[in-house]
Amino acid sequence: MKYALMGISFILLLWVGTFYLML
């Protein structure tokens, strides 16, 4: 459960980072 939450937060952070760079 903990690892899944960390993975989701990491993917979300990565997605937000790429989206921010594209703007």
OpenMM code with the backbone's topology and positions (N, CA, C; nanometers):
from openmm import Vec3, app, unit

residues = "MET LYS TYR ALA LEU MET GLY ILE SER PHE ILE LEU LEU LEU TRP VAL GLY THR PHE TYR LEU MET LEU".split()
positions = [
    Vec3(0.0845, -0.1204, 0.0000),
    Vec3(0.0000, 0.0000, 0.0000),
    Vec3(0.0883, 0.1258, 0.0000),
    Vec3(0.1886, 0.1226, 0.0870),
    Vec3(0.2763, 0.2399, 0.0965),
    Vec3(0.3542, 0.2623, -0.0332),
    Vec3(0.4047, 0.1505, -0.0890),
    Vec3(0.4820, 0.1612, -0.2130),
    Vec3(0.3937, 0.2069, -0.3290),
    Vec3(0.2688, 0.1608, -0.3292),
    Vec3(0.1754, 0.1999, -0.4356),
    Vec3(0.1494, 0.3500, -0.4282),
    Vec3(0.1319, 0.4017, -0.3075),
    Vec3(0.1061, 0.5448, -0.2884),
    Vec3(0.2270, 0.6261, -0.3334),
    Vec3(0.3462, 0.5772, -0.3011),
    Vec3(0.4692, 0.6462, -0.3415),
    Vec3(0.4826, 0.6469, -0.4931),
    Vec3(0.4476, 0.5336, -0.5554),
    Vec3(0.4557, 0.5239, -0.7008),
    Vec3(0.3588, 0.6194, -0.7682),
    Vec3(0.2369, 0.6258, -0.7168),
    Vec3(0.1345, 0.7143, -0.7733),
    Vec3(0.1770, 0.8603, -0.7587),
    Vec3(0.2274, 0.8964, -0.6410),
    Vec3(0.2695, 1.0353, -0.6178),
    Vec3(0.3886, 1.0699, -0.7068),
    Vec3(0.4793, 0.9727, -0.7275),
    Vec3(0.5966, 0.9958, -0.8125),
    Vec3(0.5545, 1.0171, -0.9573),
    Vec3(0.4621, 0.9329, -1.0062),
    Vec3(0.4129, 0.9447, -1.1437),
    Vec3(0.3375, 1.0769, -1.1612),
    Vec3(0.2593, 1.1140, -1.0604),
    Vec3(0.1833, 1.2390, -1.0668),
    Vec3(0.2788, 1.3573, -1.0711),
    Vec3(0.3837, 1.3529, -0.9884),
    Vec3(0.4826, 1.4610, -0.9850),
    Vec3(0.5539, 1.4707, -1.1199),
    Vec3(0.5885, 1.3539, -1.1774),
    Vec3(0.6559, 1.3508, -1.3068),
    Vec3(0.5644, 1.4080, -1.4153),
    Vec3(0.4350, 1.3733, -1.4115),
    Vec3(0.3389, 1.4212, -1.5102),
    Vec3(0.3213, 1.5724, -1.5002),
    Vec3(0.3119, 1.6221, -1.3771),
    Vec3(0.2978, 1.7667, -1.3558),
    Vec3(0.4238, 1.8391, -1.4030),
    Vec3(0.5402, 1.7777, -1.3783),
    Vec3(0.6662, 1.8385, -1.4205),
    Vec3(0.6738, 1.8507, -1.5718),
    Vec3(0.6366, 1.7455, -1.6434),
    Vec3(0.6403, 1.7504, -1.7897),
    Vec3(0.5377, 1.8505, -1.8416),
    Vec3(0.4207, 1.8543, -1.7811),
    Vec3(0.3159, 1.9468, -1.8230),
    Vec3(0.3608, 2.0908, -1.8015),
    Vec3(0.4311, 2.1159, -1.6895),
    Vec3(0.4809, 2.2504, -1.6578),
    Vec3(0.5886, 2.2926, -1.7583),
    Vec3(0.6740, 2.1965, -1.7975),
    Vec3(0.7807, 2.2278, -1.8935),
    Vec3(0.7228, 2.2558, -2.0316),
    Vec3(0.6115, 2.1922, -2.0651),
    Vec3(0.5504, 2.2111, -2.1969),
    Vec3(0.4844, 2.3483, -2.2101),
    Vec3(0.4460, 2.4078, -2.0988),
    Vec3(0.3783, 2.5378, -2.1046),
    Vec3(0.4733, 2.6500, -2.1423),
] * unit.nanometer
topology = app.Topology()
chain = topology.addChain("A")
for resn in residues:
    res = topology.addResidue(resn, chain)
    for name in ("N", "CA", "C"):
        topology.addAtom(name, app.Element.getBySymbol(name[0]), res)
